[in-house]
Amino acid sequence: MPDHLAAIALLQQGKWQEAHALVQPDESSVGCWLHGIVHILEGDLSNARYWYQRARRNWPTVVNADAELAALRLALGARRRPGRIITSWSEHW
């Protein structure tokens, strides 16, 4: 499994090409979500929508890569802490 936090860090730096190389082979829901965010930063929103569907994520009402990265970081943190309440959208992972 690729390092999701490394991909997030690259995306926060605007290095979507490098992040794309990390997430492209990852077919997990998190990997697909990251892949969608990559394409948001790239400006290819139709491709981003495809990856959001693969991740079983709703397309955001307002497309904001920074907000999506923050939500993903929060979701990853919640998944790593035992005893945390899992929200319905993350139960698909």
Sequence and secondary structure as in RCSB ss.txt:
>XXXX:A:sequence
MPDHLAAIALLQQGKWQEAHALVQPDESSVGCWLHGIVHILEGDLSNARYWYQRARRNWPTVVNADAELAALRLA
LGARRRPGRIITSWSEHW
>XXXX:A:secstr
   HHHHHHHHHTT HHHHHHHHTT  SHHHHHHHHHHHHHHT HHHHHHHHHHTT    SS  HHHHHHHHHHH
HHHHHSTT    GGGGG 
